[in-house]
Amino acid sequence: MARKRRAAIQLNSPQRKAFEYVMLLAGSLVLATSFNLFLNPNKIASGGVAGLSTILHSVFGLSPAVVQWACNIPLFLLGFKLFDKHYSLKAAVGSIILPLCVMLTSHLEPLTTNPLLASIYGGIGVGLGIGIVFRGRGSTGGFAIASQILHKFTGLSLGVCVAVFDGMVILLAGIVFDPEKALFALIALFVTSKTIDIVQMGWNTSKVAYIISNEIDTVREAILYDLDRGLTLLDAAGGYTGDERKVLMAVVSQSEVSRLKIMVRSIDPDAFVILCPAHEVLGEGFRAG
């Protein structure tokens, strides 16, 4: 019998953790660069703590990096108990690293003074940065943590909670600047969300995963209890051998695809995994019907 290959990078190996921190740093740098090249100099506050820092910088002359630190650190401390140890550490690092990158790139000259171009390209850059951070299973802190706190104590969906905080910032920008700036901020927010989707999963927000593995029970438990997703066991038979076996089917969101692949690969490097686009998913954990 052929010897089973070992996974190249184990899920919780030092190499994988180092890679995730590199992704967190790279994503933060891309996000901060886009913020200073496009959004902040054009007064486009497209939600989040970064958007709030743009408003306070314009009105009071406060450093955006200092404002972001002042918001991120208390929010992280409030939400510390909501996360597991590994995620908490990365959220803490992200809360510090992103404002530091904003400070280090603050000397960059804006590439355009056209607010429409700034909204589009700033939104792309921010979405690219956040997408890279998500691929590393990280967080840049800020209102992402505030949204999870609100989600926990109100029962509102996480998407609604994120929209609440982003909407408040954009509304404030419309009052402080002018309604037109708020409209440009909405464009930037839309482009950001679409770019995150592309970085994570192409144009689709969910995937259906079919998994064939010789370690089917271990993979099933990992999906149920580590990924916290439901699944279905399908009866199947090998086309060549005719041997009966089980196939796992699970639907995962955009932020879980990378983790699912790493998880399955770490358990069974020889597993056969098929990921199919799911254009609309209704049910628990996804959108309501």
Secondary structure, 3 states (H helix, E strand, C coil): CCCCCCCCCCCCCHHHHHHHHHHHHHHHHHHHHHHHHHHHHHCCCCCHHHHHHHHHHHHHCCCHHHHHHHHHHHHHHHHHHHCCHHHHHHHHHHHHHHHHHHHHCCCCCCCCCCHHHHHHHHHHHHHHHHHHHHHCCCCCCCHHHHHHHHHHHHCCCHHHHHHHHHHHHHHHHHHHCCHHHHHHHHHHHHHHHHHHHHHHHCCCCEEEEEEECCCHHHHHHHHHHHCCCCCEEEEEECCCCCCEEEEEEEEEEHHHHHHHHHHHHHHCCCCEEEEEEECCCECCCCECC
